[in-house]
Amino acid sequence: MSAPRTLFEKVWDAHVVRAGTAEAPAVLYVDLHLVHEVTSPQAFTALRERGLRVHRPDRTVATMDHSTPTVLTGGRLAVTDAAAGKQLDALAENCADFGVPMYGMDDERRGIVHVIGPELGRTQPGMTIVCGDSHTSTHGAFGALAFGIGTSEVGHVLATQCLLQSRPKTMEVRVDGALAPGVSAKDLILAIIAQIGVSGGTGHVIEYRGEVIRALDMEGRMTVCNMSIEAGARAGMIAPDETTFAWLAGREFSPTGAAWEAAVTDWRTLHTDSGAHFDRRVIIDASTLAPMITWGTNPGMAIAVDAQLPDTSSDKDPALARAYAYMGLEPGQRLLGQRVDVVFIGSCTNGRIDDLRAAAGVLRGRRVAANTRMLVVPGSQRVKRQAEREGLADIFRAAGAEWRESGCSMCIAMNGDTVGAGQYAVSTSNRNFEGRQGKGARTLLASPLTAAASAVAGAVADPRSLL
């Protein structure tokens, strides 16, 4: 009888082409390679220079997302930034030359790479999935082993459909109890990162388990796995279950008929066996959690929205002092009531339909404060159309928010959507590094509920006061 294995070990073992040794990493087969315009140009150039082709174009798919504008000009998306336009043109040319399927600017299936993979059914349990983007861990919500890779590795996967990888350690994060009203999956993952730190998961694949994880819908699970990288983890995973299967059923690239039944039978085996070993375990009591918000310059600098900022008088960490200086905040103050210049709802973390529904629920019948600008950017064109059919877009417009086309938008300052120097932005994205949303921009990460409540107040607000 074989020894009990974790979910990670089952997926890893099924994809090892050559086992690793003390001298060399393992060779791992890749089921799905996701490509976008930012990290792929150099990889395709390397293939051309060496006279290589894409080994499995049927297991490769590209989309335009990071550099795409989100505002229509004359009824069309007009790229005004020369560097962004060059990246987008290069992706289109490379995909055409190498036979890689691509969702371009005019494709209704276009969107953020980590949103469209799942919504099209390309992301499936038990897969290995890579992309030249750190938040590839999103796809682990389906029981896939998914992680970001570097540009040279993008080229390697294009040419071989394999990747050299050292086997990571395993880590269990168990969350039991129940989330209180106003506390969402985004608050949960921010609380986890605040507890274990931005390097707490380094060298590990995290498996999220427990009553709260099982109760999350797929959008919530994707939010949690998405930010695993912000705790330093190689990947985040959640075992597939009936919630997963129901979400995938009937999607464009999901199996059908007998193939679907066979797939689900196989997917049911993708769980951690009783008695399996984890290298590290962390236990979270969900009843202790409140809506969270970051105050500093990494996602681990997070507190409950109504708490005081930490006192650093006895702390010798220069990063904390630098964070306070950059953010223009003081130890001991509260963020509640802190002015908010910009609110951004979107990104691969919180740009899905349930995120928009949550924000619209807060904004319905209310107005965005006069001193605050609010952008709502769906994670894909399909999410956009669904939000428009449900009347969510009308709620956002009536509240005074800007309703945009899909894209990465204000998550990263490279597509025209930026926060001004010195401005405070409550953002549902995943990173609050210095300059992430624009030079000198001050980013406070939060959930869609907290972001929407803050837009109404024109200042950091506790969403529980509006629910």
PyMOL commands that set and color helices and strands:
alter all, ss='L'
color gray80, all
select helices_A, chain A and resi 7-15+41-50+57-59+82-98+113-119+134-142+151-160+185-196+211-215+218-231+242-248+257-267+286-288+318-327+347-350+353-363+381-389+392-399+409-411+448-457+463-465
alter helices_A, ss='H'
color red, helices_A
select strands_A, chain A and resi 16-18+26-29+32-35+60-63+72-73+76-77+102-103+128-131+145-148+162-165+169-176+204-209+235-237+280-285+292-294+302-304+342-345+373-376+402-403+424-427+442-445
alter strands_A, ss='S'
color yellow, strands_A
deselect
rebuild
show_as cartoon
